[in-house]
Amino acid sequence: MSNKRYEERDAILAKIEVFQAHLELLKRTNVLNDAFPIWHDGEFGAINNFQLGQLPKILVRNPSL
């Protein structure tokens, strides 16, 4: 095998390795986490920074919800 063939093979193998790493990253990506971040805000759960629920002694910040 000529030196040029080895270089071509090595370049292809390097690209395959990069694409495989990118594929693994995409497999772990959850679109719903980006679209609807679910978190907590003090005593309450929150989706997209909107408070879920209320307590008698704590006023709701966004009464329209």
CHARMM internal coordinates of N, CA and C (Angstrom, degrees):
IC EDIT
DIST 1 N 1 CA 1.4421
DIST 1 CA 1 C 1.5271
ANGL 1 N 1 CA 1 C 108.32
DIST 1 C 2 N 1.3160
ANGL 1 CA 1 C 2 N 116.01
DIHE 1 N 1 CA 1 C 2 N 135.94
DIST 2 N 2 CA 1.4634
ANGL 1 C 2 N 2 CA 119.69
DIHE 1 CA 1 C 2 N 2 CA -178.20
DIST 2 CA 2 C 1.5272
ANGL 2 N 2 CA 2 C 110.04
DIHE 1 C 2 N 2 CA 2 C -77.26
DIST 2 C 3 N 1.3088
ANGL 2 CA 2 C 3 N 114.43
DIHE 2 N 2 CA 2 C 3 N 163.85
DIST 3 N 3 CA 1.4609
ANGL 2 C 3 N 3 CA 121.08
DIHE 2 CA 2 C 3 N 3 CA -179.13
DIST 3 CA 3 C 1.5309
ANGL 3 N 3 CA 3 C 110.71
DIHE 2 C 3 N 3 CA 3 C -61.50
DIST 3 C 4 N 1.3468
ANGL 3 CA 3 C 4 N 116.44
DIHE 3 N 3 CA 3 C 4 N -37.08
DIST 4 N 4 CA 1.4603
ANGL 3 C 4 N 4 CA 120.50
DIHE 3 CA 3 C 4 N 4 CA 179.40
DIST 4 CA 4 C 1.5295
ANGL 4 N 4 CA 4 C 111.05
DIHE 3 C 4 N 4 CA 4 C -63.25
DIST 4 C 5 N 1.3220
ANGL 4 CA 4 C 5 N 116.55
DIHE 4 N 4 CA 4 C 5 N -39.87
DIST 5 N 5 CA 1.4675
ANGL 4 C 5 N 5 CA 120.49
DIHE 4 CA 4 C 5 N 5 CA 178.51
DIST 5 CA 5 C 1.5259
ANGL 5 N 5 CA 5 C 111.15
DIHE 4 C 5 N 5 CA 5 C -62.71
DIST 5 C 6 N 1.3441
ANGL 5 CA 5 C 6 N 116.30
DIHE 5 N 5 CA 5 C 6 N -41.47
DIST 6 N 6 CA 1.4660
ANGL 5 C 6 N 6 CA 119.93
DIHE 5 CA 5 C 6 N 6 CA 178.00
DIST 6 CA 6 C 1.5304
ANGL 6 N 6 CA 6 C 110.47
DIHE 5 C 6 N 6 CA 6 C -62.04
DIST 6 C 7 N 1.3208
ANGL 6 CA 6 C 7 N 117.08
DIHE 6 N 6 CA 6 C 7 N -41.64
DIST 7 N 7 CA 1.4604
ANGL 6 C 7 N 7 CA 121.33
DIHE 6 CA 6 C 7 N 7 CA 179.92
DIST 7 CA 7 C 1.5292
ANGL 7 N 7 CA 7 C 110.54
DIHE 6 C 7 N 7 CA 7 C -64.41
DIST 7 C 8 N 1.3303
ANGL 7 CA 7 C 8 N 117.30
DIHE 7 N 7 CA 7 C 8 N -42.17
DIST 8 N 8 CA 1.4610
ANGL 7 C 8 N 8 CA 121.07
DIHE 7 CA 7 C 8 N 8 CA 178.28
DIST 8 CA 8 C 1.5301
ANGL 8 N 8 CA 8 C 110.80
DIHE 7 C 8 N 8 CA 8 C -63.28
DIST 8 C 9 N 1.3340
ANGL 8 CA 8 C 9 N 115.20
DIHE 8 N 8 CA 8 C 9 N -44.49
DIST 9 N 9 CA 1.4637
ANGL 8 C 9 N 9 CA 119.56
DIHE 8 CA 8 C 9 N 9 CA 178.94
DIST 9 CA 9 C 1.5182
ANGL 9 N 9 CA 9 C 110.80
DIHE 8 C 9 N 9 CA 9 C -61.41
DIST 9 C 10 N 1.3326
ANGL 9 CA 9 C 10 N 117.23
DIHE 9 N 9 CA 9 C 10 N -44.92
DIST 10 N 10 CA 1.4600
ANGL 9 C 10 N 10 CA 121.30
DIHE 9 CA 9 C 10 N 10 CA -179.38
DIST 10 CA 10 C 1.5291
ANGL 10 N 10 CA 10 C 111.40
DIHE 9 C 10 N 10 CA 10 C -63.76
DIST 10 C 11 N 1.3354
ANGL 10 CA 10 C 11 N 116.44
DIHE 10 N 10 CA 10 C 11 N -37.93
DIST 11 N 11 CA 1.4650
ANGL 10 C 11 N 11 CA 120.15
DIHE 10 CA 10 C 11 N 11 CA 178.68
DIST 11 CA 11 C 1.5288
ANGL 11 N 11 CA 11 C 110.31
DIHE 10 C 11 N 11 CA 11 C -66.00
DIST 11 C 12 N 1.3186
ANGL 11 CA 11 C 12 N 116.84
DIHE 11 N 11 CA 11 C 12 N -41.57
DIST 12 N 12 CA 1.4663
ANGL 11 C 12 N 12 CA 121.03
DIHE 11 CA 11 C 12 N 12 CA 178.70
DIST 12 CA 12 C 1.5286
ANGL 12 N 12 CA 12 C 110.41
DIHE 11 C 12 N 12 CA 12 C -65.44
DIST 12 C 13 N 1.3120
ANGL 12 CA 12 C 13 N 117.55
DIHE 12 N 12 CA 12 C 13 N -43.89
DIST 13 N 13 CA 1.4686
ANGL 12 C 13 N 13 CA 120.72
DIHE 12 CA 12 C 13 N 13 CA 178.73
DIST 13 CA 13 C 1.5245
ANGL 13 N 13 CA 13 C 111.42
DIHE 12 C 13 N 13 CA 13 C -63.08
DIST 13 C 14 N 1.3361
ANGL 13 CA 13 C 14 N 117.03
DIHE 13 N 13 CA 13 C 14 N -36.58
DIST 14 N 14 CA 1.4645
ANGL 13 C 14 N 14 CA 120.56
DIHE 13 CA 13 C 14 N 14 CA 178.11
DIST 14 CA 14 C 1.5268
ANGL 14 N 14 CA 14 C 110.06
DIHE 13 C 14 N 14 CA 14 C -66.17
DIST 14 C 15 N 1.3333
ANGL 14 CA 14 C 15 N 117.19
DIHE 14 N 14 CA 14 C 15 N -41.14
DIST 15 N 15 CA 1.4697
ANGL 14 C 15 N 15 CA 120.22
DIHE 14 CA 14 C 15 N 15 CA 177.87
DIST 15 CA 15 C 1.5231
ANGL 15 N 15 CA 15 C 111.09
DIHE 14 C 15 N 15 CA 15 C -64.19
DIST 15 C 16 N 1.3163
ANGL 15 CA 15 C 16 N 116.27
DIHE 15 N 15 CA 15 C 16 N -41.56
DIST 16 N 16 CA 1.4664
ANGL 15 C 16 N 16 CA 120.37
DIHE 15 CA 15 C 16 N 16 CA 178.61
DIST 16 CA 16 C 1.5264
ANGL 16 N 16 CA 16 C 109.90
DIHE 15 C 16 N 16 CA 16 C -60.22
DIST 16 C 17 N 1.2971
ANGL 16 CA 16 C 17 N 117.65
DIHE 16 N 16 CA 16 C 17 N -41.90
DIST 17 N 17 CA 1.4637
ANGL 16 C 17 N 17 CA 121.44
DIHE 16 CA 16 C 17 N 17 CA -179.87
DIST 17 CA 17 C 1.5316
ANGL 17 N 17 CA 17 C 111.01
DIHE 16 C 17 N 17 CA 17 C -63.64
DIST 17 C 18 N 1.3336
ANGL 17 CA 17 C 18 N 116.99
DIHE 17 N 17 CA 17 C 18 N -41.83
DIST 18 N 18 CA 1.4669
ANGL 17 C 18 N 18 CA 120.83
DIHE 17 CA 17 C 18 N 18 CA 178.47
DIST 18 CA 18 C 1.5223
ANGL 18 N 18 CA 18 C 110.00
DIHE 17 C 18 N 18 CA 18 C -64.59
DIST 18 C 19 N 1.3359
ANGL 18 CA 18 C 19 N 117.31
DIHE 18 N 18 CA 18 C 19 N -45.38
DIST 19 N 19 CA 1.4569
ANGL 18 C 19 N 19 CA 120.97
DIHE 18 CA 18 C 19 N 19 CA -179.86
DIST 19 CA 19 C 1.5306
ANGL 19 N 19 CA 19 C 111.91
DIHE 18 C 19 N 19 CA 19 C -64.46
DIST 19 C 20 N 1.3160
ANGL 19 CA 19 C 20 N 117.25
DIHE 19 N 19 CA 19 C 20 N -36.41
DIST 20 N 20 CA 1.4620
ANGL 19 C 20 N 20 CA 119.68
DIHE 19 CA 19 C 20 N 20 CA 178.25
DIST 20 CA 20 C 1.5304
ANGL 20 N 20 CA 20 C 110.98
DIHE 19 C 20 N 20 CA 20 C -66.62
DIST 20 C 21 N 1.3309
ANGL 20 CA 20 C 21 N 116.83
DIHE 20 N 20 CA 20 C 21 N -39.68
DIST 21 N 21 CA 1.4647
ANGL 20 C 21 N 21 CA 119.92
DIHE 20 CA 20 C 21 N 21 CA 177.65
DIST 21 CA 21 C 1.5286
ANGL 21 N 21 CA 21 C 110.20
DIHE 20 C 21 N 21 CA 21 C -64.79
DIST 21 C 22 N 1.3233
ANGL 21 CA 21 C 22 N 116.58
DIHE 21 N 21 CA 21 C 22 N -40.18
DIST 22 N 22 CA 1.4623
ANGL 21 C 22 N 22 CA 120.32
DIHE 21 CA 21 C 22 N 22 CA 178.35
DIST 22 CA 22 C 1.5265
ANGL 22 N 22 CA 22 C 110.75
DIHE 21 C 22 N 22 CA 22 C -65.68
DIST 22 C 23 N 1.3065
ANGL 22 CA 22 C 23 N 117.07
DIHE 22 N 22 CA 22 C 23 N -40.42
DIST 23 N 23 CA 1.4676
ANGL 22 C 23 N 23 CA 121.41
DIHE 22 CA 22 C 23 N 23 CA 178.02
DIST 23 CA 23 C 1.5262
ANGL 23 N 23 CA 23 C 110.83
DIHE 22 C 23 N 23 CA 23 C -61.40
DIST 23 C 24 N 1.3112
ANGL 23 CA 23 C 24 N 117.84
DIHE 23 N 23 CA 23 C 24 N -42.79
DIST 24 N 24 CA 1.4679
ANGL 23 C 24 N 24 CA 121.06
DIHE 23 CA 23 C 24 N 24 CA 178.63
DIST 24 CA 24 C 1.5280
ANGL 24 N 24 CA 24 C 110.89
DIHE 23 C 24 N 24 CA 24 C -62.30
DIST 24 C 25 N 1.3299
ANGL 24 CA 24 C 25 N 116.87
DIHE 24 N 24 CA 24 C 25 N -39.13
DIST 25 N 25 CA 1.4597
ANGL 24 C 25 N 25 CA 120.70
DIHE 24 CA 24 C 25 N 25 CA 176.92
DIST 25 CA 25 C 1.5268
ANGL 25 N 25 CA 25 C 110.38
DIHE 24 C 25 N 25 CA 25 C -63.44
DIST 25 C 26 N 1.3245
ANGL 25 CA 25 C 26 N 117.26
DIHE 25 N 25 CA 25 C 26 N -44.32
DIST 26 N 26 CA 1.4594
ANGL 25 C 26 N 26 CA 120.83
DIHE 25 CA 25 C 26 N 26 CA 179.40
DIST 26 CA 26 C 1.5227
ANGL 26 N 26 CA 26 C 112.21
DIHE 25 C 26 N 26 CA 26 C -65.44
DIST 26 C 27 N 1.3221
ANGL 26 CA 26 C 27 N 117.73
DIHE 26 N 26 CA 26 C 27 N -33.58
DIST 27 N 27 CA 1.4625
ANGL 26 C 27 N 27 CA 120.65
DIHE 26 CA 26 C 27 N 27 CA 178.48
DIST 27 CA 27 C 1.5301
ANGL 27 N 27 CA 27 C 111.18
DIHE 26 C 27 N 27 CA 27 C -63.78
DIST 27 C 28 N 1.3352
ANGL 27 CA 27 C 28 N 117.42
DIHE 27 N 27 CA 27 C 28 N -30.20
DIST 28 N 28 CA 1.4635
ANGL 27 C 28 N 28 CA 121.19
DIHE 27 CA 27 C 28 N 28 CA -178.69
DIST 28 CA 28 C 1.5312
ANGL 28 N 28 CA 28 C 112.58
DIHE 27 C 28 N 28 CA 28 C -90.09
DIST 28 C 29 N 1.3275
ANGL 28 CA 28 C 29 N 117.67
DIHE 28 N 28 CA 28 C 29 N -2.67
DIST 29 N 29 CA 1.4545
ANGL 28 C 29 N 29 CA 121.91
DIHE 28 CA 28 C 29 N 29 CA -178.43
DIST 29 CA 29 C 1.5280
ANGL 29 N 29 CA 29 C 109.91
DIHE 28 C 29 N 29 CA 29 C -81.19
DIST 29 C 30 N 1.3121
ANGL 29 CA 29 C 30 N 116.06
DIHE 29 N 29 CA 29 C 30 N 133.36
DIST 30 N 30 CA 1.4593
ANGL 29 C 30 N 30 CA 121.97
DIHE 29 CA 29 C 30 N 30 CA 177.81
DIST 30 CA 30 C 1.5264
ANGL 30 N 30 CA 30 C 107.92
DIHE 29 C 30 N 30 CA 30 C -118.60
DIST 30 C 31 N 1.3169
ANGL 30 CA 30 C 31 N 116.73
DIHE 30 N 30 CA 30 C 31 N 108.74
DIST 31 N 31 CA 1.4576
ANGL 30 C 31 N 31 CA 122.31
DIHE 30 CA 30 C 31 N 31 CA -177.11
DIST 31 CA 31 C 1.5243
ANGL 31 N 31 CA 31 C 111.14
DIHE 30 C 31 N 31 CA 31 C -60.70
DIST 31 C 32 N 1.3156
ANGL 31 CA 31 C 32 N 117.80
DIHE 31 N 31 CA 31 C 32 N -34.95
DIST 32 N 32 CA 1.4592
ANGL 31 C 32 N 32 CA 120.43
DIHE 31 CA 31 C 32 N 32 CA -178.90
DIST 32 CA 32 C 1.5239
ANGL 32 N 32 CA 32 C 111.89
DIHE 31 C 32 N 32 CA 32 C -63.93
DIST 32 C 33 N 1.3185
ANGL 32 CA 32 C 33 N 117.86
DIHE 32 N 32 CA 32 C 33 N -32.89
DIST 33 N 33 CA 1.4662
ANGL 32 C 33 N 33 CA 120.05
DIHE 32 CA 32 C 33 N 33 CA 177.03
DIST 33 CA 33 C 1.5165
ANGL 33 N 33 CA 33 C 111.28
DIHE 32 C 33 N 33 CA 33 C -64.59
DIST 33 C 34 N 1.3240
ANGL 33 CA 33 C 34 N 117.57
DIHE 33 N 33 CA 33 C 34 N -34.05
DIST 34 N 34 CA 1.4614
ANGL 33 C 34 N 34 CA 120.78
DIHE 33 CA 33 C 34 N 34 CA 178.10
DIST 34 CA 34 C 1.5290
ANGL 34 N 34 CA 34 C 111.12
DIHE 33 C 34 N 34 CA 34 C -76.69
DIST 34 C 35 N 1.3175
ANGL 34 CA 34 C 35 N 117.16
DIHE 34 N 34 CA 34 C 35 N -36.81
DIST 35 N 35 CA 1.4608
ANGL 34 C 35 N 35 CA 120.92
DIHE 34 CA 34 C 35 N 35 CA -177.13
DIST 35 CA 35 C 1.5282
ANGL 35 N 35 CA 35 C 112.38
DIHE 34 C 35 N 35 CA 35 C -79.49
DIST 35 C 36 N 1.3222
ANGL 35 CA 35 C 36 N 117.60
DIHE 35 N 35 CA 35 C 36 N -36.67
DIST 36 N 36 CA 1.4630
ANGL 35 C 36 N 36 CA 122.35
DIHE 35 CA 35 C 36 N 36 CA -175.62
DIST 36 CA 36 C 1.5197
ANGL 36 N 36 CA 36 C 110.57
DIHE 35 C 36 N 36 CA 36 C -133.14
DIST 36 C 37 N 1.3297
ANGL 36 CA 36 C 37 N 117.73
DIHE 36 N 36 CA 36 C 37 N 75.27
DIST 37 N 37 CA 1.4668
ANGL 36 C 37 N 37 CA 118.88
DIHE 36 CA 36 C 37 N 37 CA 179.48
DIST 37 CA 37 C 1.5330
ANGL 37 N 37 CA 37 C 111.04
DIHE 36 C 37 N 37 CA 37 C -64.23
DIST 37 C 38 N 1.3062
ANGL 37 CA 37 C 38 N 115.70
DIHE 37 N 37 CA 37 C 38 N 123.05
DIST 38 N 38 CA 1.4641
ANGL 37 C 38 N 38 CA 121.71
DIHE 37 CA 37 C 38 N 38 CA 179.59
DIST 38 CA 38 C 1.5244
ANGL 38 N 38 CA 38 C 107.47
DIHE 37 C 38 N 38 CA 38 C -105.40
DIST 38 C 39 N 1.3159
ANGL 38 CA 38 C 39 N 116.15
DIHE 38 N 38 CA 38 C 39 N 127.23
DIST 39 N 39 CA 1.4531
ANGL 38 C 39 N 39 CA 120.76
DIHE 38 CA 38 C 39 N 39 CA -174.22
DIST 39 CA 39 C 1.5187
ANGL 39 N 39 CA 39 C 107.96
DIHE 38 C 39 N 39 CA 39 C -148.87
DIST 39 C 40 N 1.2940
ANGL 39 CA 39 C 40 N 118.15
DIHE 39 N 39 CA 39 C 40 N -173.20
DIST 40 N 40 CA 1.4573
ANGL 39 C 40 N 40 CA 121.48
DIHE 39 CA 39 C 40 N 40 CA 173.71
DIST 40 CA 40 C 1.5175
ANGL 40 N 40 CA 40 C 108.33
DIHE 39 C 40 N 40 CA 40 C -121.08
DIST 40 C 41 N 1.3202
ANGL 40 CA 40 C 41 N 114.43
DIHE 40 N 40 CA 40 C 41 N 148.67
DIST 41 N 41 CA 1.4593
ANGL 40 C 41 N 41 CA 121.44
DIHE 40 CA 40 C 41 N 41 CA -179.89
DIST 41 CA 41 C 1.5273
ANGL 41 N 41 CA 41 C 106.31
DIHE 40 C 41 N 41 CA 41 C -130.43
DIST 41 C 42 N 1.3190
ANGL 41 CA 41 C 42 N 115.44
DIHE 41 N 41 CA 41 C 42 N 88.51
DIST 42 N 42 CA 1.4611
ANGL 41 C 42 N 42 CA 119.85
DIHE 41 CA 41 C 42 N 42 CA -175.92
DIST 42 CA 42 C 1.5156
ANGL 42 N 42 CA 42 C 110.12
DIHE 41 C 42 N 42 CA 42 C 68.72
DIST 42 C 43 N 1.3271
ANGL 42 CA 42 C 43 N 115.82
DIHE 42 N 42 CA 42 C 43 N -119.28
DIST 43 N 43 CA 1.4625
ANGL 42 C 43 N 43 CA 122.04
DIHE 42 CA 42 C 43 N 43 CA -178.13
DIST 43 CA 43 C 1.5277
ANGL 43 N 43 CA 43 C 113.06
DIHE 42 C 43 N 43 CA 43 C -81.60
DIST 43 C 44 N 1.3173
ANGL 43 CA 43 C 44 N 117.40
DIHE 43 N 43 CA 43 C 44 N -9.57
DIST 44 N 44 CA 1.4577
ANGL 43 C 44 N 44 CA 121.63
DIHE 43 CA 43 C 44 N 44 CA -169.81
DIST 44 CA 44 C 1.5230
ANGL 44 N 44 CA 44 C 112.51
DIHE 43 C 44 N 44 CA 44 C -116.11
DIST 44 C 45 N 1.3308
ANGL 44 CA 44 C 45 N 113.40
DIHE 44 N 44 CA 44 C 45 N 153.91
DIST 45 N 45 CA 1.4567
ANGL 44 C 45 N 45 CA 118.89
DIHE 44 CA 44 C 45 N 45 CA 168.49
DIST 45 CA 45 C 1.5131
ANGL 45 N 45 CA 45 C 108.80
DIHE 44 C 45 N 45 CA 45 C -79.60
DIST 45 C 46 N 1.3256
ANGL 45 CA 45 C 46 N 116.48
DIHE 45 N 45 CA 45 C 46 N 158.69
DIST 46 N 46 CA 1.4606
ANGL 45 C 46 N 46 CA 120.15
DIHE 45 CA 45 C 46 N 46 CA 179.54
DIST 46 CA 46 C 1.5256
ANGL 46 N 46 CA 46 C 109.16
DIHE 45 C 46 N 46 CA 46 C -144.02
DIST 46 C 47 N 1.3235
ANGL 46 CA 46 C 47 N 115.16
DIHE 46 N 46 CA 46 C 47 N 138.89
DIST 47 N 47 CA 1.4583
ANGL 46 C 47 N 47 CA 121.93
DIHE 46 CA 46 C 47 N 47 CA 172.85
DIST 47 CA 47 C 1.5219
ANGL 47 N 47 CA 47 C 106.27
DIHE 46 C 47 N 47 CA 47 C -123.33
DIST 47 C 48 N 1.3100
ANGL 47 CA 47 C 48 N 117.15
DIHE 47 N 47 CA 47 C 48 N 124.26
DIST 48 N 48 CA 1.4685
ANGL 47 C 48 N 48 CA 122.09
DIHE 47 CA 47 C 48 N 48 CA -176.48
DIST 48 CA 48 C 1.5284
ANGL 48 N 48 CA 48 C 111.44
DIHE 47 C 48 N 48 CA 48 C 53.66
DIST 48 C 49 N 1.3080
ANGL 48 CA 48 C 49 N 116.95
DIHE 48 N 48 CA 48 C 49 N 38.57
DIST 49 N 49 CA 1.4634
ANGL 48 C 49 N 49 CA 124.91
DIHE 48 CA 48 C 49 N 49 CA -179.73
DIST 49 CA 49 C 1.5292
ANGL 49 N 49 CA 49 C 113.80
DIHE 48 C 49 N 49 CA 49 C 66.37
DIST 49 C 50 N 1.3260
ANGL 49 CA 49 C 50 N 118.48
DIHE 49 N 49 CA 49 C 50 N 14.24
DIST 50 N 50 CA 1.4458
ANGL 49 C 50 N 50 CA 121.89
DIHE 49 CA 49 C 50 N 50 CA 174.39
DIST 50 CA 50 C 1.5216
ANGL 50 N 50 CA 50 C 108.89
DIHE 49 C 50 N 50 CA 50 C -98.61
DIST 50 C 51 N 1.3268
ANGL 50 CA 50 C 51 N 115.28
DIHE 50 N 50 CA 50 C 51 N 126.03
DIST 51 N 51 CA 1.4592
ANGL 50 C 51 N 51 CA 122.20
DIHE 50 CA 50 C 51 N 51 CA -177.01
DIST 51 CA 51 C 1.5208
ANGL 51 N 51 CA 51 C 110.92
DIHE 50 C 51 N 51 CA 51 C -68.61
DIST 51 C 52 N 1.3204
ANGL 51 CA 51 C 52 N 115.76
DIHE 51 N 51 CA 51 C 52 N 138.43
DIST 52 N 52 CA 1.4591
ANGL 51 C 52 N 52 CA 122.00
DIHE 51 CA 51 C 52 N 52 CA 177.11
DIST 52 CA 52 C 1.5189
ANGL 52 N 52 CA 52 C 108.89
DIHE 51 C 52 N 52 CA 52 C -108.37
DIST 52 C 53 N 1.3184
ANGL 52 CA 52 C 53 N 117.13
DIHE 52 N 52 CA 52 C 53 N 120.51
DIST 53 N 53 CA 1.4502
ANGL 52 C 53 N 53 CA 121.25
DIHE 52 CA 52 C 53 N 53 CA 176.02
DIST 53 CA 53 C 1.5115
ANGL 53 N 53 CA 53 C 113.11
DIHE 52 C 53 N 53 CA 53 C 88.02
DIST 53 C 54 N 1.3276
ANGL 53 CA 53 C 54 N 115.09
DIHE 53 N 53 CA 53 C 54 N 179.13
DIST 54 N 54 CA 1.4550
ANGL 53 C 54 N 54 CA 121.95
DIHE 53 CA 53 C 54 N 54 CA 177.53
DIST 54 CA 54 C 1.5179
ANGL 54 N 54 CA 54 C 109.69
DIHE 53 C 54 N 54 CA 54 C -157.61
DIST 54 C 55 N 1.2993
ANGL 54 CA 54 C 55 N 115.70
DIHE 54 N 54 CA 54 C 55 N 161.86
DIST 55 N 55 CA 1.4611
ANGL 54 C 55 N 55 CA 122.82
DIHE 54 CA 54 C 55 N 55 CA 175.94
DIST 55 CA 55 C 1.5269
ANGL 55 N 55 CA 55 C 107.90
DIHE 54 C 55 N 55 CA 55 C -121.62
DIST 55 C 56 N 1.3265
ANGL 55 CA 55 C 56 N 117.99
DIHE 55 N 55 CA 55 C 56 N 152.53
DIST 56 N 56 CA 1.4772
ANGL 55 C 56 N 56 CA 120.39
DIHE 55 CA 55 C 56 N 56 CA -177.55
DIST 56 CA 56 C 1.5332
ANGL 56 N 56 CA 56 C 113.45
DIHE 55 C 56 N 56 CA 56 C -57.01
DIST 56 C 57 N 1.3126
ANGL 56 CA 56 C 57 N 117.40
DIHE 56 N 56 CA 56 C 57 N -35.00
DIST 57 N 57 CA 1.4675
ANGL 56 C 57 N 57 CA 120.05
DIHE 56 CA 56 C 57 N 57 CA -175.66
DIST 57 CA 57 C 1.5246
ANGL 57 N 57 CA 57 C 113.39
DIHE 56 C 57 N 57 CA 57 C -94.99
DIST 57 C 58 N 1.3115
ANGL 57 CA 57 C 58 N 117.75
DIHE 57 N 57 CA 57 C 58 N -3.70
DIST 58 N 58 CA 1.4617
ANGL 57 C 58 N 58 CA 120.88
DIHE 57 CA 57 C 58 N 58 CA -179.03
DIST 58 CA 58 C 1.5250
ANGL 58 N 58 CA 58 C 108.40
DIHE 57 C 58 N 58 CA 58 C -120.32
DIST 58 C 59 N 1.3364
ANGL 58 CA 58 C 59 N 114.46
DIHE 58 N 58 CA 58 C 59 N 123.43
DIST 59 N 59 CA 1.4580
ANGL 58 C 59 N 59 CA 119.47
DIHE 58 CA 58 C 59 N 59 CA -179.04
DIST 59 CA 59 C 1.5287
ANGL 59 N 59 CA 59 C 110.92
DIHE 58 C 59 N 59 CA 59 C -74.22
DIST 59 C 60 N 1.3176
ANGL 59 CA 59 C 60 N 115.42
DIHE 59 N 59 CA 59 C 60 N 148.97
DIST 60 N 60 CA 1.4666
ANGL 59 C 60 N 60 CA 120.99
DIHE 59 CA 59 C 60 N 60 CA 176.66
DIST 60 CA 60 C 1.5177
ANGL 60 N 60 CA 60 C 107.71
DIHE 59 C 60 N 60 CA 60 C -78.98
DIST 60 C 61 N 1.3318
ANGL 60 CA 60 C 61 N 116.85
DIHE 60 N 60 CA 60 C 61 N 129.45
DIST 61 N 61 CA 1.4658
ANGL 60 C 61 N 61 CA 120.75
DIHE 60 CA 60 C 61 N 61 CA 179.55
DIST 61 CA 61 C 1.5138
ANGL 61 N 61 CA 61 C 111.71
DIHE 60 C 61 N 61 CA 61 C -68.62
DIST 61 C 62 N 1.3239
ANGL 61 CA 61 C 62 N 117.72
DIHE 61 N 61 CA 61 C 62 N -36.50
DIST 62 N 62 CA 1.4546
ANGL 61 C 62 N 62 CA 122.96
DIHE 61 CA 61 C 62 N 62 CA -176.85
DIST 62 CA 62 C 1.5232
ANGL 62 N 62 CA 62 C 108.98
DIHE 61 C 62 N 62 CA 62 C -116.74
DIST 62 C 63 N 1.3138
ANGL 62 CA 62 C 63 N 118.55
DIHE 62 N 62 CA 62 C 63 N 85.89
DIST 63 N 63 CA 1.4661
ANGL 62 C 63 N 63 CA 119.80
DIHE 62 CA 62 C 63 N 63 CA -174.40
DIST 63 CA 63 C 1.5402
ANGL 63 N 63 CA 63 C 113.36
DIHE 62 C 63 N 63 CA 63 C -64.20
DIST 63 C 64 N 1.3155
ANGL 63 CA 63 C 64 N 118.44
DIHE 63 N 63 CA 63 C 64 N -14.73
DIST 64 N 64 CA 1.4593
ANGL 63 C 64 N 64 CA 119.89
DIHE 63 CA 63 C 64 N 64 CA -179.44
DIST 64 CA 64 C 1.5139
ANGL 64 N 64 CA 64 C 112.15
DIHE 63 C 64 N 64 CA 64 C -74.67
DIST 64 C 65 N 1.3176
ANGL 64 CA 64 C 65 N 117.93
DIHE 64 N 64 CA 64 C 65 N -10.32
DIST 65 N 65 CA 1.4621
ANGL 64 C 65 N 65 CA 120.11
DIHE 64 CA 64 C 65 N 65 CA -177.70
DIST 65 CA 65 C 1.4981
ANGL 65 N 65 CA 65 C 110.66
DIHE 64 C 65 N 65 CA 65 C -92.23
END
COOR INIT
IC SEED 1 N 1 CA 1 C
IC BUILD
